[in-house]
Amino acid sequence: MQEPLARIDVPIPAPVLHEAAEWLLRFREGELDARERAAWQRWLSSNDLHRRAWQRAERLTGLLDDVPGAVGSAPLQQARRTRQGRRAALAAIMGMMIGAPLARLAWQRDPWQHLVADGSTGIGERRALRLADGSELQLNTDTRIALTFNEQRRQVQLLRGEVLLQEATDDRVPARPLLLQLRNAHLSALGARFAVRMWDDHARVAVEQGAVRIQLGDGGNVTQLVSAGQQAVFNATGISAVTALQRNSLAWVQGVLHAEAMPLGELLSELARYRSGVVRCDPEIAGLLVSGVFQLDDTDTVLALLQAGFPLRVRYRSRLWVMVDPA
């Protein structure tokens, strides 16, 4: 007699897990009306992957209540009030659905940053702040900062994301320095208007007015002055050569993306910063060069314009999963 074949489950794609987490969070936030429950039932029954993802969500939902203290409750409480709080809750649920080690990382990183943050934005959101000294700070999408203003110093700590800082003259005598602190460097503003963007392993400073001094480490000897009309990239170990300021480095402040012969894959990666979910580009067309000015507040329209003007096809697998393929 032939042995029965072992069942091999197809891995559940991350976008499907994200959809299940979204539904789970909606159930936890309050009662769904009849229309919403019908939509959930249609989603659940439309695909076996949806059913498996929901079963996993139900098995793990109890873990969310077991996360200790304020860290465990804060994201769900804030999900009822803020977009970024809701994103933190989704990240936590997603982490548990993917695996316990990732769940611990999600709780250790995201809620800690939220608890210490003095300003933050959700995905696709931009925000302007006026600091106590009159300096102006603009936060780009998915950004978090912490502030330290006292008798000795004025400091903005960039925890994640991208900011633009317009320095105001300090009325204290002697004047306090204005510092932008990153993980492995700090930047001193010298009458400056400048932007800083953080990636996982490096950062970029782009100076529009005045000058900024980069200093690596804690009081280290590696420094670089970046003046108006210049930009530089740096990490924990070094600073790149200073180059001319690129238009797109500051374009987000006006809510646009400037593409000048930008590879399609890079452009889509930039757009993905401003929308929830996943944007995938077929490698066959990732090198297609695109030029234009695109509005960041309406990424669906940008995708439609790309489809109309280039030999590509945009497919929405779901609200959170977009595929860009050759036409």
C-alpha positions, 0 to 999 in steps of 0.5 A: 500500500502506498504511503500517504503523501505528507502535506506541504503548506505553501508559505503565507505571503507577508501581504496576506499576513498583513491583511489578517493582522488588519482584520484582527486589529479591527475586531479588537478595536470594537464591534464590526457592523454587518457590512464590515463582517460581510466583507471580512467573511468574503475575504476569509472565504475567497482564498485558502491562504486567507483562511490559514492566515486568520487561523494563525492570527486567532491562535496568537491573539492571546499573546498580545494580551500577555505582553507586559506592562505599558509596552503591551497595552500602549500600541492598541490603546493608541491605535484607537486614536492615532495612525502611527499607534495603529501601525505599531499595533499592526507591526506587533501582531505581524511579528507574532504571526511570523514568529515569537523572536520577531515579535520580541524584536517588534516590541523592543524596537517600535514601542520603545521609540514611541515612548521616548518620541516627542514627535512622530508621523505615520506612513504617508504623513508629513508634519511641521513643528516649531521648537521652543527656541523658534527653530522649525522642524518638518518630519517626513513619512514614518519618522520619530524624534526626541527633543532635549532642550535645556540650559546647555544645549538644543538637541533633536534626536532622529530615531528613524525617518527623515527631517528638515531643520531650520535653525533659529538664532538662540537668544541665550548668552552664550548661545547654545549649539543646535545638534541633530543626534543620530545613532553613530554621529551628531550634526552641528547646525551653523545657521543652517536649513538642512535635511537628514535621512536615515537608512538602516546602515547609513544616513544623508545630510543635504544642506540648503542654507548655512553649513552643517558639521558632521562628527562621527561617534562620541567626540570622535576625530572624523568630521566633515563640514557640509555647506549650502548647496552640498550633501554627503552620505555617512555611516558609523565608520566614514563620510563620503566625498561631499557632492552637489545638492540633488533636487530630490533630496529636499523635494519631499518638503513640497510633497513631491518626488523629483525623478531625473532619469531615475530607475523605475525600481528606485522610484517605486521604492521611494513611493512605497515609503508613502503608502502602507503595504508592499510595492513589487517591481518586476526585475525586467523593468526595474532599470527603466529610466523615469523622469518627472515630478510626482505628488507624494500625497496620491501614490495611486495616481502616480502609479496610474500615470506610470502605467499610462506613460511607460510599457508597464502594468500595475496590478493590485493583488489587494489594497496592500499589495501592488505588482508592477510588471512589463506590459 
